[in-house]
């Protein structure tokens, strides 16, 4: 996929993917003589946000306790799914939507069900896909702000699916002709329940922010790492001034580090996914 293709598609694919699945009825009943019904998928993946690494979207269908059917690779182009799959009517149908990168790694996953599927009915599903792997993500994945205007541009840095995180460091690049870095606010994730932390900002270039944050060891007790649950862990919020109309990607260098209490890379660090964001400044 070329850079221009990625630039087009990344505004159409996001971390929270809303899928509206319409069931066009045919057949008689779950136990009658009618065959499967056609499930028409016409999905636009959360415009105008991005997930530039997604290249394949699949759908798996599970009927009760039976082995799942699929995954079926969906017709996915420029961030839009336009496809049809067959669904057997029933009252314990679960839909599983996954987004993969070019290497087959599942980046995002969401599901709906079990639910009842009746022949001849229209079924509308909202499936929110969330990161399924260890991920360091800038967010919002896309934001558009007018120039001039009051207020700063804020970009959050969150971590997903991490176990026993004790410290983190990263370099985040931006376009200094569009944005001017003015400061950073430490997130609350590593603080946990009253644990002391040390956050350091090292900005030694005009186009990137170098930042690290770590929990501090205590002489009286061992300080463990922290885990994410159903919500991401906020590491920091970067703040920028708007300089001119234009577009700036916020990207992480591959040198980003997430370490456990022993100073070792956290579990699955070798497959850490770095998800960028885009800030678009528009003239008034």
KAUR-V541456 format. One record per pair of residues at least 24 apart in sequence whose C-alpha atoms are under 10 Angstrom apart, sorted by sequence separation. I is the first residue (numbers start at 1). J is the second residue. If there is no record, write none. Layout:
i;j
I;J
I;J
This chain:
i;j
19;43
20;44
55;79
57;81
61;85
63;87
90;114
91;115
92;116
93;117
107;131
108;132
109;133
135;159
136;160
165;189
166;190
190;214
191;215
211;235
212;236
251;275
252;276
18;43
19;44
20;45
54;79
61;86
62;87
63;88
71;96
72;97
73;98
90;115
91;116
92;117
106;131
107;132
108;133
134;159
135;160
136;161
165;190
166;191
181;206
184;209
186;211
190;215
191;216
211;236
250;275
251;276
252;277
17;43
18;44
19;45
59;85
61;87
63;89
64;90
68;94
69;95
70;96
71;97
73;99
90;116
91;117
106;132
107;133
134;160
135;161
136;162
153;179
180;206
181;207
183;209
186;212
187;213
190;216
250;276
251;277
17;44
18;45
19;46
52;79
61;88
63;90
64;91
65;92
68;95
71;98
89;116
90;117
91;118
105;132
106;133
107;134
133;160
134;161
135;162
152;179
153;180
180;207
181;208
184;211
186;213
196;223
211;238
249;276
250;277
251;278
17;45
18;46
51;79
63;91
64;92
65;93
68;96
89;117
90;118
105;133
107;135
131;159
132;160
133;161
134;162
152;180
153;181
156;184
179;207
181;209
195;223
249;277
250;278
16;45
17;46
18;47
50;79
63;92
64;93
88;117
89;118
90;119
131;160
132;161
133;162
134;163
152;181
153;182
154;183
155;184
156;185
157;186
158;187
176;205
177;206
195;224
209;238
248;277
249;278
250;279
14;44
15;45
16;46
17;47
62;92
63;93
64;94
87;117
88;118
89;119
95;125
97;127
99;129
130;160
131;161
152;182
154;184
156;186
157;187
159;189
167;197
169;199
176;206
177;207
248;278
249;279
13;44
14;45
15;46
48;79
62;93
63;94
88;119
89;120
96;127
97;128
98;129
99;130
154;185
156;187
158;189
166;197
167;198
168;199
169;200
171;202
175;206
176;207
247;278
248;279
249;280
12;44
13;45
14;46
17;49
44;76
47;79
61;93
62;94
63;95
87;119
95;127
97;129
98;130
99;131
100;132
167;199
169;201
171;203
173;205
174;206
175;207
176;208
247;279
248;280
12;45
13;46
14;47
16;49
41;74
42;75
43;76
44;77
45;78
46;79
47;80
61;94
62;95
96;129
98;131
99;132
173;206
174;207
175;208
192;225
246;279
247;280
248;281
11;45
12;46
13;47
14;48
15;49
16;50
41;75
44;78
45;79
46;80
60;94
61;95
62;96
98;132
136;170
138;172
173;207
174;208
192;226
225;259
226;260
246;280
247;281
10;45
11;46
12;47
13;48
14;49
15;50
16;51
44;79
45;80
60;95
61;96
172;207
173;208
174;209
190;225
191;226
192;227
225;260
226;261
245;280
246;281
247;282
9;45
11;47
12;48
13;49
14;50
15;51
43;79
44;80
45;81
59;95
60;96
61;97
171;207
172;208
173;209
190;226
199;235
224;260
225;261
244;280
245;281
246;282
10;47
11;48
12;49
13;50
14;51
43;80
44;81
59;96
60;97
171;208
172;209
173;210
189;226
190;227
199;236
224;261
225;262
242;279
244;281
245;282
246;283
9;47
10;48
11;49
12;50
13;51
14;52
42;80
43;81
44;82
58;96
59;97
60;98
170;208
171;209
172;210
189;227
223;261
224;262
242;280
243;281
244;282
245;283
9;48
10;49
11;50
12;51
13;52
41;80
42;81
43;82
58;97
59;98
170;209
171;210
172;211
189;228
222;261
242;281
244;283
245;284
9;49
10;50
11;51
12;52
13;53
14;54
41;81
42;82
43;83
57;97
58;98
59;99
170;210
171;211
9;50
10;51
11;52
13;54
40;81
41;82
42;83
57;98
58;99
169;210
170;211
171;212
225;266
8;50
9;51
10;52
40;82
41;83
42;84
56;98
57;99
58;100
169;211
170;212
208;250
210;252
7;50
9;52
10;53
40;83
41;84
56;99
57;100
168;211
169;212
170;213
189;232
190;233
208;251
209;252
210;253
6;50
8;52
9;53
10;54
39;83
40;84
41;85
54;98
55;99
56;100
57;101
168;212
169;213
189;233
190;234
191;235
208;252
212;256
214;258
217;261
6;51
7;52
9;54
39;84
40;85
54;99
55;100
56;101
167;212
168;213
169;214
188;233
189;234
190;235
208;253
211;256
212;257
213;258
214;259
216;261
6;52
9;55
38;84
39;85
40;86
53;99
54;100
55;101
56;102
167;213
168;214
187;233
188;234
189;235
210;256
212;258
214;260
215;261
5;52
6;53
38;85
39;86
40;87
53;100
54;101
55;102
56;103
166;213
167;214
168;215
187;234
188;235
189;236
214;261
6;54
37;85
38;86
39;87
51;99
53;101
54;102
55;103
56;104
58;106
166;214
167;215
186;234
187;235
188;236
3;52
6;55
36;85
37;86
38;87
39;88
52;101
53;102
54;103
55;104
56;105
57;106
165;214
166;215
167;216
186;235
187;236
36;86
37;87
38;88
51;101
53;103
54;104
56;106
59;109
61;111
63;113
64;114
165;215
166;216
185;235
186;236
187;237
35;86
36;87
37;88
54;105
57;108
58;109
59;110
60;111
61;112
62;113
63;114
64;115
166;217
185;236
186;237
1;53
35;87
36;88
37;89
54;106
57;109
59;111
61;113
62;114
63;115
184;236
185;237
186;238
35;88
36;89
54;107
184;237
185;238
1;55
34;88
35;89
53;107
54;108
183;237
184;238
185;239
34;89
183;238
184;239
51;107
182;238
183;239
184;240
31;88
51;108
166;223
181;238
182;239
183;240
30;88
31;89
166;224
167;225
181;239
182;240
183;241
29;88
30;89
31;90
165;224
166;225
167;226
180;239
181;240
182;241
29;89
30;90
164;224
165;225
166;226
179;239
180;240
181;241
23;84
27;88
28;89
29;90
30;91
164;225
165;226
166;227
179;240
180;241
181;242
19;81
22;84
23;85
27;89
163;225
164;226
165;227
178;240
179;241
180;242
21;84
23;86
26;89
162;225
163;226
164;227
165;228
178;241
179;242
180;243
23;87
25;89
162;226
163;227
164;228
176;240
178;242
179;243
180;244
12;77
13;78
14;79
162;227
163;228
176;241
177;242
178;243
179;244
12;78
13;79
161;227
162;228
163;229
169;235
172;238
174;240
176;242
177;243
178;244
179;245
11;78
12;79
13;80
160;227
161;228
162;229
168;235
176;243
177;244
178;245
179;246
9;77
10;78
11;79
12;80
159;227
160;228
161;229
165;233
167;235
177;245
178;246
179;247
9;78
10;79
159;228
160;229
161;230
177;246
178;247
179;248
8;78
9;79
160;230
161;231
162;232
177;247
178;248
7;78
8;79
9;80
160;231
161;232
162;233
175;246
177;248
6;78
159;231
160;232
161;233
175;247
176;248
5;78
6;79
158;231
159;232
160;233
174;247
175;248
21;95
158;232
159;233
160;234
174;248
175;249
157;232
158;233
159;234
173;248
174;249
175;250
157;233
158;234
159;235
173;249
174;250
157;234
158;235
159;236
172;249
173;250
174;251
19;97
156;234
157;235
158;236
172;250
173;251
174;252
156;235
157;236
158;237
171;250
172;251
173;252
17;97
37;117
156;236
157;237
171;251
172;252
173;253
17;98
37;118
38;119
155;236
156;237
157;238
171;252
172;253
17;99
37;119
38;120
46;128
155;237
156;238
170;252
171;253
36;119
37;120
39;122
40;123
45;128
154;237
155;238
156;239
170;253
171;254
15;99
35;119
37;121
39;123
45;129
154;238
155;239
170;254
171;255
172;256
34;119
153;238
154;239
155;240
170;255
171;256
13;99
51;137
152;238
153;239
154;240
169;255
170;256
171;257
30;117
152;239
153;240
154;241
169;256
170;257
29;117
30;118
151;239
152;240
153;241
168;256
169;257
170;258
29;118
30;119
50;139
52;141
151;240
152;241
153;242
168;257
169;258
28;118
29;119
49;139
50;140
51;141
151;241
152;242
167;257
168;258
169;259
17;108
19;110
27;118
28;119
29;120
49;140
50;141
51;142
150;241
151;242
167;258
168;259
15;107
16;108
17;109
18;110
25;117
26;118
27;119
28;120
49;141
50;142
150;242
166;258
167;259
168;260
15;108
16;109
17;110
25;118
26;119
27;120
48;141
49;142
149;242
165;258
166;259
167;260
14;108
15;109
16;110
23;117
25;119
26;120
48;142
49;143
148;242
164;258
165;259
166;260
167;261
23;118
24;119
25;120
26;121
47;142
48;143
137;232
147;242
148;243
155;250
163;258
164;259
165;260
166;261
23;119
24;120
25;121
48;144
136;232
146;242
147;243
148;244
162;258
163;259
164;260
165;261
166;262
167;263
23;120
24;121
25;122
135;232
136;233
137;234
145;242
147;244
148;245
162;259
163;260
164;261
166;263
167;264
168;265
23;121
24;122
25;123
136;234
138;236
139;237
146;244
147;245
162;260
164;262
165;263
166;264
167;265
22;121
23;122
24;123
136;235
138;237
146;245
147;246
159;258
165;264
166;265
167;266
22;122
23;123
130;230
138;238
145;245
165;265
166;266
179;279
1;102
21;122
22;123
23;124
130;231
131;232
164;265
165;266
178;279
179;280
21;123
22;124
23;125
130;232
164;266
165;267
178;280
179;281
20;123
21;124
22;125
144;247
163;266
164;267
173;276
174;277
178;281
20;124
21;125
143;247
162;266
163;267
172;276
174;278
175;279
19;124
20;125
21;126
162;267
163;268
174;279
19;125
20;126
21;127
161;267
162;268
18;125
19;126
20;127
142;249
161;268
162;269
18;126
19;127
141;249
142;250
17;126
18;127
19;128
141;250
17;127
18;128
19;129
162;272
16;127
17;128
18;129
138;249
139;250
161;272
16;128
17;129
138;250
160;272
15;128
16;129
17;130
137;250
138;251
160;273
14;128
15;129
16;130
137;251
138;252
159;273
14;129
15;130
16;131
137;252
159;274
14;130
15;131
136;252
158;275
157;275
157;276
136;256
157;277
136;257
156;277
15;137
136;258
155;277
155;278
15;139
155;279
15;140
16;141
154;279
14;140
15;141
153;279
14;141
13;141
14;142
153;281
11;141
12;142
10;141
11;142
10;142
11;143
134;266
134;267
135;268
147;280
148;281
134;268
135;269
141;275
142;276
143;277
144;278
145;279
146;280
147;281
148;282
149;283
133;268
134;269
141;276
142;277
143;278
144;279
145;280
146;281
147;282
148;283
149;284
133;269
134;270
135;271
136;272
137;273
138;274
139;275
140;276
141;277
142;278
143;279
144;280
145;281
146;282
147;283
148;284
134;271
135;272
136;273
137;274
138;275
139;276
140;277
141;278
142;279
143;280
144;281
145;282
146;283
147;284
133;271
134;272
135;273
136;274
137;275
138;276
139;277
140;278
141;279
142;280
143;281
144;282
145;283
146;284
133;272
134;273
135;274
136;275
137;276
138;277
139;278
140;279
145;284
133;273
134;274
135;275
136;276
137;277
138;278
139;279
131;273
105;271
107;273
105;273
53;273
53;274
53;275
52;275
53;276
51;275
52;276
50;275
51;276
52;277
50;276
51;277
50;277
49;277
50;278
49;278
15;275
10;276
11;277
10;277
11;278
10;278
7;278
